[in-house]
Amino acid sequence: MIAIAGAKGGCGKSTVTLGLAEAFARADTPALAIDADRQLPNLHVMVDLDRTPTVATLGSETDVRELAQQHPRVPNVGIVPAPTSAQTFEYGSLGESLDADGVQVLIDCPSGAGPDVVDPLSQAAGVIVVTTHTDRSLEAAEMTIEMARRLGVPVYGAVLNQCSEVPDRATRWEGVPLLGCVPERPSPAEDGEVDDAFDDIVERLVTQSPTDRASPAYAGDRLPIGTTEIDHRLGGGLPPGSVVALVADPASQAEHVLYRATDVRGTLYLSTERSRKSVRRAIESSSVGSSPPTIRHVADEGALEEIVDLIGKLPNSANLIVDSIDDLERRDRSAYVSFLDELTERIAETGGLAILHCLEEIPNRSATLRAADAVFELETVAPGIGTDVEHYLSVPKYRPDASFTETIALEFGERSSVGPIESPPEPADGG
């Protein structure tokens, strides 16, 4: 199975999936295109087929090819629609026998870099990364490449969609073969030049050697948190498996630290107070968000159990954000401490990074701070009327280095470069 992925929405993953399937069929290799985008399923729409049956109706005794609908224009191509939002499905159940049977399986992954992408991507033999020429799309493609390498999935190459030539930035991607450019056309499904481009891409794919597909070794022993000033001071980020307690006043704008973290790797964002729509809108309106996280609202009586179930499915090297942890800290202390044990063990197991957003002072806060590997305390200072608000981060607890006592000046708004490390202004007399 080959995953077709790209973190930026609208880069043309479905177009590329369908184009490759048709090109494989023209090369006498039957193909199966499976849609994995349950939120914005598009494959069946592009070829005017029914939404059902979806891949989620696959039974233990059923061959996925039995679910496929025939492409109306290309006899050797089958289309399988994505699960609905109410259906559960794990792509590992597809098995690995289809490629051996001479059928090329292509998985059209959703946008972003969260668990909804990781499930189909991690089951694939390799990934083709799709991007357009825009900076945002190229940046998102680089995130997809990094995610694939952390999952141990070989990057077969990149397809430059709606491009007449390869952007300079893409030529600098180490270990990523540039498979070809697909020209921009009003109706790509019925254009001869587009067909030729996909035929050339398939020819390059089938002639690749194992060396072509070998990923360069992933270097680095730190996970960046996404805020440049913090990552610079921490020597590149935090050790994999770290749990951070971000302590801040509700009016401190600490959410910017959370939003930036979603832009550096796949993230499961759990909100206990705001709706999914509200969180997504806030991230999109900030200066980050080219790769949206997977967002879940967890606030009912069974929230602790629900979160334990969700984090049990976290992929390796992913982020977990809980915003805020306050509601969970109000639960029974024994149940909450047990929950923290599950969380820290899972983050250590996956080598990921967890950020627990702590706002109001809660009786069980001591358990949160004790479980955390690092405690970030954000202070917001308004020096005077008409002056910019200033933000300062101190780190009173940091397990890799107990001597961390400096304060980091942060800037919220546009992405900031490394700022000076200084102490916050002294409070006025009597303050």
Sequence and secondary structure as in RCSB ss.txt:
>XXXX:A:sequence
MIAIAGAKGGCGKSTVTLGLAEAFARADTPALAIDADRQLPNLHVMVDLDRTPTVATLGSETDVRELAQQHPRVP
NVGIVPAPTSAQTFEYGSLGESLDADGVQVLIDCPSGAGPDVVDPLSQAAGVIVVTTHTDRSLEAAEMTIEMARR
LGVPVYGAVLNQCSEVPDRATRWEGVPLLGCVPERPSPAEDGEVDDAFDDIVERLVTQSPTDRASPAYAGDRLPI
GTTEIDHRLGGGLPPGSVVALVADPASQAEHVLYRATDVRGTLYLSTERSRKSVRRAIESSSVGSSPPTIRHVAD
EGALEEIVDLIGKLPNSANLIVDSIDDLERRDRSAYVSFLDELTERIAETGGLAILHCLEEIPNRSATLRAADAV
FELETVAPGIGTDVEHYLSVPKYRPDASFTETIALEFGERSSVGPIESPPEPADGG
>XXXX:A:secstr
 EEEE SSTTS HHHHHHHHHHHHHHTT  EEEEE  SSS  HHHHTT  S S GGG  TT  GGGT EE SS T
TEEEE    TT    GGGG SHHHHTT EEEEE  SSSSHHHHHHHHHSSEEEEEE SSHHHHHHHHHHHHHHHH
HT  EEEEEEET SS  HHHHT TT  EEEEE   SSGGG HHHHHHHHHHHHHHHT  HHHH       S B  
S HHHHHHTTSSB TTEEEEEEE TTS THHHHHHHTTTS EEEEESSS HHHHHHHHHHTT  SS  EEEE  S
TTHHHHHHHHHTT  TT EEEEE SHHHHTS HHHHHHHHHHHHHHHHHHT EEEEEE S  TTHHHHHHH SEE
EEEEEE  STTS  EEEEEEEEETT TT   EEEE  SS      B       TT 
